[in-house]
Amino acid sequence: MKKVFLLIMVLAIAVGIYEQAQDQPNVFKLIAAMVLLMFGLMKLSEKIPSKDSENDNRNQDDTQ
């Protein structure tokens, strides 16, 4: 699953760079590439725990 999101992100980056290099870049393709890139980053970052999650767990254990 992680590889699929990485592939989507690489393709979105490639499309964005290609369109930006054109004389008349298509704004809709650039926006679509940005949306796909942000979606891929969001999905990949869901698995990363926040720094405060460990502290929150300790605080909850102390209060109970």
C-alpha positions as CSV (number, residue, x, y, z in Angstrom):
1,M,0.0,0.0,0.0
2,K,2.9,2.3,0.9
3,K,4.4,1.7,-2.5
4,V,1.2,2.7,-4.3
5,F,1.2,6.1,-2.6
6,L,4.8,6.6,-3.4
7,L,4.2,5.8,-7.0
8,I,1.2,8.2,-7.1
9,M,3.4,10.9,-5.5
10,V,6.2,10.4,-8.0
11,L,3.9,10.5,-10.9
12,A,2.2,13.7,-9.6
13,I,5.7,15.3,-9.2
14,A,6.6,14.3,-12.7
15,V,3.4,15.7,-14.2
16,G,3.8,18.9,-12.2
17,I,7.4,19.5,-13.3
18,Y,6.5,18.6,-16.9
19,E,3.6,21.0,-17.0
20,Q,5.6,23.8,-15.3
21,A,8.3,23.5,-18.1
22,Q,5.7,24.1,-20.8
23,D,5.3,27.6,-22.4
24,Q,1.6,27.6,-21.5
25,P,1.2,25.3,-18.5
26,N,-2.2,23.9,-17.9
27,V,-3.4,25.1,-14.6
28,F,-5.8,22.3,-14.1
29,K,-3.1,19.7,-14.5
30,L,-0.9,21.5,-12.0
31,I,-3.7,21.7,-9.5
32,A,-4.5,18.0,-10.0
33,A,-0.8,17.1,-9.5
34,M,-0.7,19.2,-6.3
35,V,-3.9,17.5,-5.0
36,L,-2.5,14.0,-5.7
37,L,0.8,14.9,-4.0
38,M,-0.9,16.3,-0.9
39,F,-3.2,13.2,-0.8
40,G,-0.2,10.9,-1.0
41,L,1.7,12.8,1.7
42,M,-1.4,12.8,4.0
43,K,-1.8,9.0,3.6
44,L,1.9,8.3,4.2
45,S,2.1,10.6,7.3
46,E,-0.9,8.9,9.0
47,K,1.4,6.1,10.1
48,I,3.8,8.5,11.8
49,P,3.0,8.9,15.5
50,S,3.1,12.4,17.0
51,K,5.8,13.3,19.5
52,D,3.1,14.1,22.1
53,S,1.3,10.8,21.8
54,E,3.8,9.2,24.2
55,N,3.4,12.0,26.7
56,D,-0.4,11.8,26.4
57,N,-0.4,8.1,27.1
58,R,1.7,8.6,30.2
59,N,-0.6,11.4,31.5
60,Q,-3.6,9.3,31.0
61,D,-2.0,6.4,32.9
62,D,-1.1,8.7,35.8
63,T,-4.6,10.1,36.2
64,Q,-6.3,6.7,36.2
